[in-house]
């Protein structure tokens, strides 16, 4: 009995410590006025009340998203880096950098064939 417990405890701890799976999503880089500049991609880790975006260079965490009325206003937060992070929908996430006049909108789960 003790042997079984010793063998299963590390397995249970490893299963509980794993984070949410990331989803690879394409992104559109645009100016704040909406003019598309480029495309990019990132891995989105969606935690419902927060999210993070990672690529080869950096990982940005939104922190807790807040909206006084989710039916009228987009849940948002300011990141440690100074970006405005928005959860637009269950599949769309946006990072806004006002100092560089850029925003990246990631859309997840959309097929490339239309």
Residue, then its C-alpha position, 0 to 999 in steps of 0.5 A: x500500500x505504501x509503495x502504491x502511494x509513493x509511486x502515485x504521489x509524484x504523478x498526481x503532483x505533476x498532473x496538478x501543476x501543469x498549466x493551461x495548454x497554449x493555442x497558436x493564433x495568428x495576429x494582425x499588427x495595425x496602427x491605432x487608427x486601424x491601418x494594417x502594418x504586418x502579420x504575426x503569431x503568438x501562443x495564447x494561454x487563456x485563463x478566462x479572467x486573464x490571458x498571456x501571449x508568448x512568442x519566440x522573444x517575449x511573454x506578456x501577461x494581462x493580469x486580471x481583466x476588469x469590466x464594470x459591465x461585461x455586456x457593454x464594455x470589453x474586459x481589459x487590464x494594463x500589463x506590467x510592460x504598459x500595454x492595454x490587454x483586451x479580451x474582445x471575445x472568446x477567440x479574440x485578444x488584443x494588446x495595444x501599445x500606445x507609445x508605438x502607435x501599434x496594436x496586435x489583434x490575435x484571432x484563435x480558432x479560425x480556419x485559414x480556408x474560407 
